[in-house]
Amino acid sequence: MTVAMAAAILDRHQEYSRADLIHENRGILTNWSKLHADVLVISAPKGGTTACLTIRTKSDEMELFDRFIKNGILLVPGKRCFRF
């Protein structure tokens, strides 16, 4: 069953593509990061959906993380994901 579903999706992959949305969101992120270049560095994705931000601040990482979440920005703090 799973193989049949995958084959059907691959036959009509354009209907399921999120490429336009990903491209639009990448532009939003890139433009936003340019506005805040004085406090952050971004490794903007060229083909994927993951970006790494380095935020230059004296704020505690978890405090900053909470502020992002309260403003609807989803991210993973380095301490929780990469043990930095």
N, C-alpha and C positions, 0 to 999 in steps of 0.2 A: 504494500500500500504506500509506504513512504517513498519508495523508488518511483512509483507511478506519479505521485504528487510532484516530486522533484522534476521529473521529466516534463510534466504539464507546465510547471512554472518556467522551466528553461525555454520551452517552446514559445512562451509569451512573456519573456523576461522584461520587456519594456514596460509592460503594465505594472510591474512590481518595482521598477527602478526608483530609487530615491536620489539619483545623481543630481537632479536639479535642486532639490532641497538641500543636499549636502553642499553643493557649490554655493548656494545663496547663504547658508549659515557660515561657511568658511569666510565669505566676504564680510559678513557682519562682524565676525570675530576679529578678522584682520583689521578692519576699519576701527573697531573699538580699541584694539591694542595700540594702534598708531596714536589715538587720542591720549593714551596713558603711557607713552613711551618713556616718560620721565620716571616711572615707578615700576615698570614691568618689562620683561623680555619674554618673547613668545617664540616657540618653534612651531610655526604655522604648518599644518599638514599640507602636503602637496597633492596627495592622492587618497588619503584616509580620512578618518573622522576624529582622530585623537590629537590634541595639542597639549604641549607642556608649557606651563607658565612659571616664570620665576618672578616673584613679586618682591620688590625691594622695599621693605617696611620694617619698622621696629615693633609692629603689632605681633602678638602671639598668633601662630599659624591657625590654631583652632578658633580663636576669636574672629580672625579674618574669614575663615571657612564658614562660621555661623552667619556672618554678615552677608556673604555671598548667597547662602541657602535662603535666608530671609528675603532676599531680593530676586529669588527665582532662578539663580544661576547654579546649575548642578556641576559639581566637581569633586575630585577626591584629593584630600590633602596628602602631601608627600609623606608625612609621619605615619599615616594609616596604610598607605599603599606601597611606598618604596623605601620606608624606614630611613628617610633622611633626617 
